[in-house]
Amino acid sequence: MKRAVGGWKLFEVVWLVLFTLIAVSFTFLSKDSFLGFTVFITGVLCVVLTAKGKLMSYVFGMYNTFGYAYLAYVNGLFGEVMLNLMFFVPMNVAGFYMWKKNFQSGKLSMRQMELKGMFLALAVCIVGSLLLGFSLSFISGQNSPYIDAITTVLSIVATILMVRRFKEQWLVYIVLNMFTVLLWVIRTLEGSSEGLLMVVMWSAYLINAAYGYYNWNKGAKEALA
C-alpha cells in the first residue's frame, strides 16, 4: 500500500483535498445520494492514481464503474451503461494484470504511440461515434444519443491506450471529459438530481487529464532515454 500511494506531490494532494471538499459540499447542498458521493470520490481517486501510474487506480476504478453505470441507467444514458458493464469491468481486470507485469523498479513503464497508430485511433473515434450515435437514436428514452456515443467510443479508445500504457490516452481523455461535462450539463438542465455533482466530477477529470498527459509525457521520455 505504501508503494501504491507514496510519492505524492503538493499539487496532487491539494487537488485531491479540494475536490473531496467540493464533493462533500455538493452532497449536502443538493441533497445528493450517498451513492453519487461515493462514485465521485472513487472516480477522483482512480484518475489521480492513473495519472501517477499506480496499480491501486484499478481497485477504485472497479467500484466507480458499477456505481456510475447505475447513475447512467436512471438518467437514460444507455450507451454509458453498456460501456461500463460490458467493457470497463473486464478491462479493469485486464489492465491490473498488464500494468503489474510492466513495473520496473516500482515504476510503471510508459510508452509513446507512432504516428500511424494515432491516425488509426482518430479514425476509430470518428467512425465509431457516428455509427453508435445513429444506433442509440432508435432507443426509446435515450437522451443526447450522439454526445452519449462520442463519450462511449472515446472512453473505449482511451481505456485501450491506458491498458497498453500509451501516453496519448490523456489526449483522448481531455476531449472525452469535455463532451462528458456537456452531457451532464444537459442532464442537469433537464432536471437530473445527480447532474450537478457529475458535472463537477467530470470537470475534475478534465483537470487531471491535462496533468496526466504532462506526467506521462515525462515518463515516456524517460523510458526512451
Contacts in CASP RR format, 6 or more apart in sequence:
PFRMAT RR
TARGET T0000
AUTHOR 0000-0000-0000
METHOD contacts of the structure
MODEL  1
MKRAVGGWKLFEVVWLVLFTLIAVSFTFLSKDSFLGFTVFITGVLCVVLT
AKGKLMSYVFGMYNTFGYAYLAYVNGLFGEVMLNLMFFVPMNVAGFYMWK
KNFQSGKLSMRQMELKGMFLALAVCIVGSLLLGFSLSFISGQNSPYIDAI
TTVLSIVATILMVRRFKEQWLVYIVLNMFTVLLWVIRTLEGSSEGLLMVV
MWSAYLINAAYGYYNWNKGAKEALA
1 56 0 8 1.000
3 106 0 8 1.000
4 49 0 8 1.000
4 54 0 8 1.000
4 55 0 8 1.000
4 56 0 8 1.000
5 49 0 8 1.000
5 54 0 8 1.000
5 56 0 8 1.000
8 52 0 8 1.000
11 211 0 8 1.000
12 48 0 8 1.000
12 52 0 8 1.000
12 211 0 8 1.000
15 48 0 8 1.000
15 207 0 8 1.000
15 208 0 8 1.000
15 211 0 8 1.000
16 44 0 8 1.000
16 45 0 8 1.000
16 48 0 8 1.000
19 40 0 8 1.000
19 44 0 8 1.000
19 200 0 8 1.000
19 204 0 8 1.000
20 41 0 8 1.000
20 44 0 8 1.000
22 200 0 8 1.000
22 204 0 8 1.000
23 37 0 8 1.000
23 40 0 8 1.000
23 41 0 8 1.000
23 44 0 8 1.000
23 197 0 8 1.000
23 200 0 8 1.000
23 201 0 8 1.000
24 37 0 8 1.000
26 32 0 8 1.000
26 196 0 8 1.000
26 197 0 8 1.000
26 200 0 8 1.000
27 34 0 8 1.000
27 36 0 8 1.000
27 37 0 8 1.000
27 197 0 8 1.000
30 193 0 8 1.000
30 196 0 8 1.000
30 197 0 8 1.000
31 193 0 8 1.000
32 193 0 8 1.000
32 194 0 8 1.000
32 196 0 8 1.000
32 197 0 8 1.000
33 193 0 8 1.000
33 194 0 8 1.000
35 67 0 8 1.000
35 70 0 8 1.000
35 71 0 8 1.000
36 67 0 8 1.000
36 71 0 8 1.000
36 194 0 8 1.000
36 197 0 8 1.000
37 197 0 8 1.000
38 63 0 8 1.000
38 67 0 8 1.000
39 64 0 8 1.000
39 67 0 8 1.000
39 68 0 8 1.000
39 71 0 8 1.000
39 201 0 8 1.000
40 197 0 8 1.000
40 200 0 8 1.000
40 201 0 8 1.000
42 60 0 8 1.000
42 61 0 8 1.000
42 63 0 8 1.000
42 64 0 8 1.000
43 60 0 8 1.000
43 61 0 8 1.000
43 64 0 8 1.000
43 201 0 8 1.000
43 205 0 8 1.000
44 201 0 8 1.000
44 204 0 8 1.000
44 205 0 8 1.000
44 208 0 8 1.000
45 56 0 8 1.000
45 57 0 8 1.000
45 60 0 8 1.000
46 57 0 8 1.000
46 58 0 8 1.000
46 60 0 8 1.000
46 61 0 8 1.000
46 64 0 8 1.000
47 57 0 8 1.000
47 204 0 8 1.000
47 205 0 8 1.000
47 208 0 8 1.000
47 209 0 8 1.000
48 57 0 8 1.000
48 208 0 8 1.000
49 56 0 8 1.000
49 57 0 8 1.000
49 60 0 8 1.000
50 57 0 8 1.000
50 162 0 8 1.000
50 212 0 8 1.000
51 170 0 8 1.000
51 208 0 8 1.000
51 211 0 8 1.000
51 212 0 8 1.000
51 215 0 8 1.000
51 216 0 8 1.000
52 215 0 8 1.000
53 99 0 8 1.000
53 108 0 8 1.000
53 110 0 8 1.000
54 108 0 8 1.000
55 96 0 8 1.000
55 99 0 8 1.000
55 100 0 8 1.000
55 103 0 8 1.000
58 92 0 8 1.000
58 93 0 8 1.000
58 95 0 8 1.000
58 96 0 8 1.000
58 99 0 8 1.000
61 88 0 8 1.000
61 92 0 8 1.000
62 89 0 8 1.000
62 92 0 8 1.000
65 84 0 8 1.000
65 85 0 8 1.000
65 88 0 8 1.000
65 89 0 8 1.000
65 92 0 8 1.000
66 84 0 8 1.000
66 85 0 8 1.000
66 89 0 8 1.000
68 80 0 8 1.000
68 84 0 8 1.000
69 80 0 8 1.000
69 81 0 8 1.000
69 84 0 8 1.000
69 85 0 8 1.000
71 194 0 8 1.000
71 198 0 8 1.000
72 78 0 8 1.000
72 79 0 8 1.000
72 80 0 8 1.000
72 81 0 8 1.000
72 84 0 8 1.000
73 81 0 8 1.000
75 143 0 8 1.000
75 187 0 8 1.000
75 192 0 8 1.000
75 194 0 8 1.000
75 195 0 8 1.000
76 141 0 8 1.000
76 142 0 8 1.000
76 143 0 8 1.000
77 142 0 8 1.000
77 143 0 8 1.000
77 144 0 8 1.000
77 148 0 8 1.000
77 183 0 8 1.000
77 187 0 8 1.000
78 136 0 8 1.000
78 139 0 8 1.000
78 142 0 8 1.000
78 148 0 8 1.000
79 132 0 8 1.000
79 136 0 8 1.000
79 142 0 8 1.000
79 148 0 8 1.000
79 149 0 8 1.000
79 152 0 8 1.000
80 148 0 8 1.000
80 151 0 8 1.000
80 152 0 8 1.000
82 152 0 8 1.000
83 152 0 8 1.000
83 155 0 8 1.000
83 156 0 8 1.000
87 155 0 8 1.000
87 156 0 8 1.000
87 159 0 8 1.000
88 155 0 8 1.000
88 159 0 8 1.000
91 159 0 8 1.000
91 160 0 8 1.000
91 163 0 8 1.000
94 163 0 8 1.000
95 162 0 8 1.000
95 163 0 8 1.000
98 163 0 8 1.000
98 164 0 8 1.000
98 165 0 8 1.000
99 108 0 8 1.000
99 163 0 8 1.000
99 165 0 8 1.000
102 108 0 8 1.000
102 109 0 8 1.000
102 165 0 8 1.000
103 109 0 8 1.000
108 165 0 8 1.000
109 165 0 8 1.000
109 223 0 8 1.000
110 165 0 8 1.000
110 166 0 8 1.000
110 167 0 8 1.000
110 216 0 8 1.000
110 219 0 8 1.000
110 220 0 8 1.000
110 222 0 8 1.000
110 223 0 8 1.000
111 164 0 8 1.000
111 165 0 8 1.000
111 166 0 8 1.000
111 167 0 8 1.000
111 220 0 8 1.000
111 223 0 8 1.000
112 166 0 8 1.000
112 167 0 8 1.000
112 168 0 8 1.000
112 220 0 8 1.000
112 224 0 8 1.000
113 121 0 8 1.000
113 161 0 8 1.000
113 166 0 8 1.000
113 167 0 8 1.000
113 168 0 8 1.000
118 168 0 8 1.000
121 157 0 8 1.000
121 161 0 8 1.000
121 168 0 8 1.000
121 172 0 8 1.000
124 153 0 8 1.000
124 157 0 8 1.000
125 153 0 8 1.000
125 154 0 8 1.000
125 157 0 8 1.000
125 172 0 8 1.000
128 149 0 8 1.000
128 153 0 8 1.000
129 146 0 8 1.000
129 149 0 8 1.000
129 150 0 8 1.000
129 152 0 8 1.000
129 153 0 8 1.000
129 154 0 8 1.000
130 146 0 8 1.000
130 149 0 8 1.000
131 149 0 8 1.000
132 149 0 8 1.000
132 152 0 8 1.000
132 153 0 8 1.000
133 145 0 8 1.000
133 146 0 8 1.000
133 148 0 8 1.000
133 149 0 8 1.000
134 145 0 8 1.000
135 149 0 8 1.000
136 142 0 8 1.000
136 145 0 8 1.000
136 146 0 8 1.000
136 148 0 8 1.000
136 149 0 8 1.000
137 145 0 8 1.000
137 146 0 8 1.000
139 145 0 8 1.000
142 148 0 8 1.000
143 186 0 8 1.000
143 187 0 8 1.000
143 190 0 8 1.000
144 183 0 8 1.000
144 186 0 8 1.000
144 187 0 8 1.000
147 179 0 8 1.000
147 182 0 8 1.000
147 183 0 8 1.000
147 186 0 8 1.000
148 183 0 8 1.000
150 176 0 8 1.000
150 179 0 8 1.000
151 176 0 8 1.000
151 179 0 8 1.000
151 180 0 8 1.000
151 183 0 8 1.000
154 172 0 8 1.000
154 173 0 8 1.000
154 175 0 8 1.000
154 176 0 8 1.000
154 179 0 8 1.000
155 176 0 8 1.000
157 172 0 8 1.000
158 169 0 8 1.000
158 172 0 8 1.000
158 173 0 8 1.000
158 176 0 8 1.000
159 169 0 8 1.000
161 168 0 8 1.000
161 169 0 8 1.000
161 172 0 8 1.000
162 169 0 8 1.000
167 213 0 8 1.000
167 216 0 8 1.000
167 217 0 8 1.000
167 219 0 8 1.000
167 220 0 8 1.000
169 216 0 8 1.000
170 209 0 8 1.000
170 210 0 8 1.000
170 212 0 8 1.000
170 213 0 8 1.000
170 216 0 8 1.000
171 213 0 8 1.000
173 205 0 8 1.000
173 209 0 8 1.000
174 206 0 8 1.000
174 209 0 8 1.000
174 210 0 8 1.000
174 213 0 8 1.000
176 209 0 8 1.000
177 202 0 8 1.000
177 203 0 8 1.000
177 205 0 8 1.000
177 206 0 8 1.000
177 209 0 8 1.000
178 206 0 8 1.000
180 202 0 8 1.000
180 205 0 8 1.000
181 199 0 8 1.000
181 202 0 8 1.000
181 203 0 8 1.000
181 206 0 8 1.000
184 192 0 8 1.000
184 195 0 8 1.000
184 198 0 8 1.000
184 199 0 8 1.000
184 202 0 8 1.000
185 199 0 8 1.000
187 195 0 8 1.000
187 198 0 8 1.000
188 195 0 8 1.000
188 196 0 8 1.000
188 198 0 8 1.000
188 199 0 8 1.000
192 198 0 8 1.000
END
